[in-house]
Protein backbone atom coordinates (compact mmCIF):
# COMPACT_ATOMS: atom_id res chain seq x y z
CA UNK A 1 0.00 0.00 0.00
CA UNK A 2 1.45 3.35 -0.99
CA UNK A 3 1.84 6.01 1.67
CA UNK A 4 0.51 9.49 1.22
CA UNK A 5 2.90 12.42 1.11
CA UNK A 6 1.41 13.59 4.39
CA UNK A 7 2.10 10.23 6.07
CA UNK A 8 5.69 10.21 4.83
CA UNK A 9 6.23 13.63 6.36
CA UNK A 10 4.59 12.81 9.70
CA UNK A 11 7.75 12.79 11.75
CA UNK A 12 9.69 15.28 13.80
CA UNK A 13 13.42 15.71 13.22
CA UNK A 14 15.86 12.75 13.45
CA UNK A 15 19.61 12.53 12.73
CA UNK A 16 22.18 10.08 11.44
CA UNK A 17 25.85 10.04 11.74
CA UNK A 18 26.64 12.93 15.93
CA UNK A 19 29.85 12.96 14.60
CA UNK A 20 28.70 11.82 12.71
CA UNK A 21 25.11 11.45 13.79
CA UNK A 22 21.88 11.94 12.02
CA UNK A 23 18.92 13.55 13.82
CA UNK A 24 15.34 12.66 14.63
CA UNK A 25 13.36 14.79 17.04
CA UNK A 26 10.55 13.07 18.93
CA UNK A 27 7.06 13.40 17.49
CA UNK A 28 6.09 15.77 20.30
CA UNK A 29 8.19 18.46 18.62
CA UNK A 30 5.73 20.19 16.35
CA UNK A 31 6.32 21.50 12.84
CA UNK A 32 6.35 25.27 12.90
CA UNK A 33 7.22 27.19 9.75
CA UNK A 34 9.47 30.13 10.44
CA UNK A 35 10.15 29.18 14.03
CA UNK A 36 11.20 26.44 16.40
CA UNK A 37 8.11 26.05 18.56
CA UNK A 38 8.57 23.37 21.21
CA UNK A 39 12.24 22.73 20.41
CA UNK A 40 15.01 22.77 22.95
CA UNK A 41 17.41 23.41 20.08
CA UNK A 42 16.94 24.58 16.51
CA UNK A 43 18.83 23.38 13.45
CA UNK A 44 19.41 25.86 10.65
CA UNK A 45 19.38 24.27 7.19
CA UNK A 46 20.64 26.20 4.16
CA UNK A 47 20.61 25.76 0.39
CA UNK A 48 18.29 22.77 0.21
CA UNK A 49 18.08 21.30 -3.30
CA UNK A 50 16.75 18.18 -4.97
CA UNK A 51 18.90 18.09 -8.10
CA UNK A 52 22.59 18.12 -8.99
CA UNK A 53 25.59 15.83 -8.36
CA UNK A 54 25.09 15.51 -4.62
CA UNK A 55 21.50 14.26 -4.77
CA UNK A 56 22.52 11.99 -7.67
CA UNK A 57 25.02 10.36 -5.31
CA UNK A 58 22.35 9.90 -2.65
CA UNK A 59 19.95 8.29 -5.12
CA UNK A 60 22.70 6.03 -6.49
CA UNK A 61 23.48 4.79 -2.98
CA UNK A 62 19.79 4.23 -2.37
CA UNK A 63 19.70 2.05 -5.50
CA UNK A 64 22.54 -0.04 -4.05
CA UNK A 65 20.63 -0.47 -0.79
CA UNK A 66 17.49 -1.51 -2.67
CA UNK A 67 19.48 -4.14 -4.59
CA UNK A 68 21.11 -5.46 -1.41
CA UNK A 69 18.06 -5.71 0.88
CA UNK A 70 16.92 -9.23 1.79
CA UNK A 71 14.43 -10.85 4.15
CA UNK A 72 16.86 -10.98 7.08
CA UNK A 73 18.01 -7.37 6.80
CA UNK A 74 14.49 -6.15 6.12
CA UNK A 75 13.12 -7.52 9.42
CA UNK A 76 14.09 -4.29 11.14
CA UNK A 77 12.09 -2.27 8.62
CA UNK A 78 8.95 -4.42 8.55
CA UNK A 79 9.86 -6.63 5.61
CA UNK A 80 11.23 -6.28 2.09
CA UNK A 81 7.89 -5.16 0.68
CA UNK A 82 7.41 -2.46 3.29
CA UNK A 83 10.97 -1.22 2.84
CA UNK A 84 10.86 -1.07 -0.96
CA UNK A 85 7.40 0.50 -1.04
CA UNK A 86 8.55 3.15 1.41
CA UNK A 87 11.62 4.03 -0.65
CA UNK A 88 9.50 4.13 -3.81
CA UNK A 89 7.07 6.49 -2.09
CA UNK A 90 9.89 8.79 -1.00
CA UNK A 91 11.18 8.96 -4.56
CA UNK A 92 7.77 9.31 -6.17
CA UNK A 93 6.88 12.19 -3.86
CA UNK A 94 10.30 13.85 -4.35
CA UNK A 95 11.05 13.83 -0.62
CA UNK A 96 14.85 13.35 -0.75
CA UNK A 97 17.09 16.41 -0.62
CA UNK A 98 20.59 17.62 0.14
CA UNK A 99 21.47 20.79 2.02
CA UNK A 100 24.04 22.48 4.24
CA UNK A 101 23.91 22.37 8.05
CA UNK A 102 26.10 21.50 11.04
CA UNK A 103 28.84 19.27 9.64
CA UNK A 104 28.83 16.80 12.54
CA UNK A 105 25.31 15.76 11.50
CA UNK A 106 25.31 13.46 8.47
CA UNK A 107 21.61 13.68 7.64
CA UNK A 108 18.22 14.45 9.11
CA UNK A 109 14.75 12.94 8.89
CA UNK A 110 11.77 15.26 9.17
CA UNK A 111 11.50 19.04 9.29
CA UNK A 112 10.52 19.66 12.92
CA UNK A 113 12.82 22.05 14.78
CA UNK A 114 14.38 23.26 11.53
CA UNK A 115 13.75 26.20 9.23
CA UNK A 116 12.73 23.84 6.39
CA UNK A 117 9.25 24.50 5.13
CA UNK A 118 6.80 21.74 6.08
CA UNK A 119 6.22 19.13 3.34
CA UNK A 120 9.49 19.98 1.59
CA UNK A 121 11.48 16.82 2.36
CA UNK A 122 11.43 13.68 4.50
CA UNK A 123 15.18 12.94 4.43
CA UNK A 124 17.89 15.57 3.94
CA UNK A 125 21.56 14.61 3.54
CA UNK A 126 24.22 17.11 4.60
CA UNK A 127 26.74 17.98 1.85
CA UNK A 128 29.26 18.78 4.60
CA UNK A 129 28.63 15.63 6.67
CA UNK A 130 29.90 12.06 6.66
CA UNK A 131 28.00 11.02 3.54
CA UNK A 132 30.45 13.12 1.51
CA UNK A 133 33.17 14.25 3.89
CA UNK A 134 36.09 11.96 4.88
CA UNK A 135 36.79 14.13 7.93
CA UNK A 136 34.04 12.13 9.67
CA UNK A 137 33.35 8.44 10.30
CA UNK A 138 30.20 6.45 10.92
CA UNK A 139 31.39 3.58 13.07
CA UNK A 140 34.49 2.27 11.31
CA UNK A 141 33.31 3.50 7.92
CA UNK A 142 35.22 6.50 6.59
CA UNK A 143 33.13 9.40 5.41
CA UNK A 144 32.50 9.46 1.69
CA UNK A 145 32.96 5.70 1.34
CA UNK A 146 30.17 3.52 0.04
CA UNK A 147 29.88 1.77 3.41
CA UNK A 148 29.44 5.09 5.18
CA UNK A 149 26.88 6.25 2.65
CA UNK A 150 24.89 3.02 3.04
CA UNK A 151 24.97 3.30 6.83
CA UNK A 152 23.75 6.90 6.76
CA UNK A 153 20.80 6.05 4.54
CA UNK A 154 19.85 2.94 6.54
CA UNK A 155 19.83 5.06 9.69
CA UNK A 156 17.57 7.71 8.14
CA UNK A 157 15.27 5.14 6.55
CA UNK A 158 14.94 3.53 9.98
CA UNK A 159 13.79 6.86 11.36
CA UNK A 160 11.42 7.56 8.48
CA UNK A 161 9.85 4.12 9.02
CA UNK A 162 9.65 4.85 12.76
CA UNK A 163 11.65 1.76 13.81
CA UNK A 164 14.49 3.68 15.48
CA UNK A 165 14.22 5.83 18.59
CA UNK A 166 14.45 9.63 18.20
CA UNK A 167 18.10 10.58 18.66
CA UNK A 168 18.41 14.28 17.91
CA UNK A 169 21.75 15.64 19.16
CA UNK A 170 22.31 12.50 21.28
CA UNK A 171 25.43 10.43 20.61
CA UNK A 172 24.23 7.72 22.99
CA UNK A 173 20.89 7.25 21.27
CA UNK A 174 22.50 7.47 17.84
CA UNK A 175 24.92 4.69 18.82
CA UNK A 176 22.00 2.64 20.13
CA UNK A 177 20.29 2.98 16.77
CA UNK A 178 23.50 2.10 14.93
CA UNK A 179 23.85 -1.00 17.12
CA UNK A 180 20.39 -2.09 16.00
CA UNK A 181 21.30 -1.56 12.34
CA UNK A 182 24.58 -3.46 12.82
CA UNK A 183 22.73 -6.34 14.42
CA UNK A 184 20.26 -6.81 11.59
CA UNK A 185 21.86 -5.33 8.46
CA UNK A 186 25.39 -6.76 8.37
CA UNK A 187 24.54 -8.93 5.39
CA UNK A 188 22.98 -6.03 3.53
CA UNK A 189 26.06 -3.88 4.12
CA UNK A 190 28.39 -6.67 2.93
CA UNK A 191 26.37 -7.16 -0.24
CA UNK A 192 26.23 -3.42 -0.86
CA UNK A 193 30.02 -3.20 -0.70
CA UNK A 194 30.32 -5.65 -3.60
CA UNK A 195 28.87 -2.99 -5.87
CA UNK A 196 31.18 -0.66 -7.69
CA UNK A 197 31.63 2.53 -5.72
CA UNK A 198 28.77 4.85 -6.53
CA UNK A 199 29.29 8.56 -7.02
CA UNK A 200 31.78 9.04 -4.21
CA UNK A 201 31.64 12.81 -4.15
CA UNK A 202 33.82 13.79 -1.22
CA UNK A 203 33.74 17.42 -2.25
CA UNK A 204 30.27 17.79 -3.75
CA UNK A 205 29.35 21.09 -5.31
CA UNK A 206 27.41 23.20 -2.89
CA UNK A 207 23.72 23.35 -3.78
CA UNK A 208 22.54 26.63 -5.18
CA UNK A 209 20.05 28.52 -3.02
CA UNK A 210 16.45 27.99 -4.01
N, C-alpha and C positions, 0 to 999 in steps of 0.2 A: 504494500500500500504506500503510495507516495505521500510525503509530508507536505503540508502547506508551507509557504514562505514564512507565515507567521509562526508556525510551530518550530521551524528551524531556527528562528531568531529568539525563541522564548528561553533565554538563558542570560544570566548576568555575565560578568567578566571572569574569564579563567585564563591561566598562563601556562606555557610550557617552557622548559629550558631553564629559576633564579639561580644564578649564572651557571648555567643559563636556564632559567625557568620560563615556563609559560604562565599565563594567569587566567583563573576563573574566579570571579566573585560569586558568592552565594546568591541564590535567587532572591533573597530578601532585599538585595540592593536593586533599587528600581532604575529603569531607564529614565533619563531626564535630559532632553536635548538642551544644550547650552549651559548645563550645570552639572553638579556632582551630588545631587540630592541623595542623602542616606549613605554616602561613602566616607569611610575613614581616610581614604587617600584617593586622589584622582590621578589618572594616567592621561597625559597629553599625547595624542596621535597626530602626526603630520603627514601630508603628501600621500594620502591613501589613493591607490590606483588599482585597476583590475586588468591592465594590459601592459605589455612590455616584457623584457627579458627576465625580470625577476619573477613575475607571476607565471611565465612559461616554465621556469625551473620548478616552481611549486607544483604546477599541474603535472609535469613530467614525473616528479617523485610520487605524486598521488597515483599515477598510472602504474608505477612499479609496485606500490603497496597493493593496489587492486589485483595485480597479477599474482602476487605472492600470498594473499590471504587464503587460509584453508579452514577446515572445520575446527581444528584445535585452537588456532590463534583467534578465530572469530568468536569463541565462547564468551570472551570478555565483552564483546560488543553486541551480543544477542543473536549471533549466528551470521553465516556468510550472506544470506539474503538481506538481512537487516542492514548489515554493514554496507553492502554494495548499493542497496537502494538509497541509503542515507547519503553516500558520496554522490550518487547520480543526482539526487535532489539538490545538493549543495551546488553542483555544477550547473544544473538546469536553471536554477534560480539566481545564478551569478553571485554567489555569496562568499567567494574566496577573494582575498585582496592582499596586497602588500603595502607597507607603510613604514614610516620612521617613528620610533619611540625609544624609550630607555634601552640601551644596548644589552643590558644583562637579562632582558626578557626576550626569549626567542620568538614567541608568538602569543596571541591572545584569542580567546573564544568569547564571543558576545560583545556588546557595546556598553553595558552598564558601567558606570564610573569612568567613562571616557568622554571625550568630546566628539566621538563619531556619531553621526546622525543615526537615529534608530532605523532599522531595516536596511542599512547599507551593506553590512557584511556579517557573516557568522564566525568566520575564522580569518584572522589577519596575521600574516607573517612579517616579522621585522627585518628590513633589509640590512640593519646593523647588528642583528643578533646571530645566534649560533647556526641558524640555517645557512647563512652565507659567510659568516665571519670566523676564521680559524683562530681568533683570539679567545674563543670560548669553546668549552666542551659540554656535551650532554653525556653524562656517565663517562665511559672511556672513549666515546666517539668524538673525534676532532671536528670542530665546527667547519661547515662547508663540505664535509664528506657525505657520501650517500647514506652511510649508517646514521649519521647525525640528523640528516634531513628526514629520513624515515622515522626516527624516534620522535622528532618534533611533531610530525603530522599525526602519528599514532596517539600521542599525548593529547593533541587538540581534538582529534576525532573522538577520543574517549570522553572528553568534556562535552563536546557537542551532542553526544549520545547519552550524556548524563550517567555514565558508569564510573566516573572518577570523582573524588571529592573536590569541592572548591579549594583552590590552593593559592589564591592571589597573594603575591608578595610573601609567601611562606616557603622557605627552603625545605622545611621538614615535611610539609604536606606534599610538596612537589616530588620529593624523594619517595614518599609513600606511594604516590601514583606511579612513578617510574618503576618501583619495585613490582607493582601489580602488572605493568606492561612487560617487564622482564620475565615474570613468572609464566606468562601465557603466550607471549609473542616471540620467543626466541627463534622458533622455526621460521616464522614469517620474516624476521630480520635476516636470518641466514640466507633464505631464498632470495630476498631482495638484493643482497650484496652480490649475487651471481650475475645480476644485470650489469650491463655496461654502465659506467658512471653517467648520470643524467644531469646535464646542464649545471655543472658545478661552478656556479658564479660566486666566487669568493669576494668579488668587488663589483657587485651588481650596480648598474646605473641607478642613481637615485630617481624615484618616481617624480614626474612633474606634478606640481600642484594642480588640483582639479579646478 
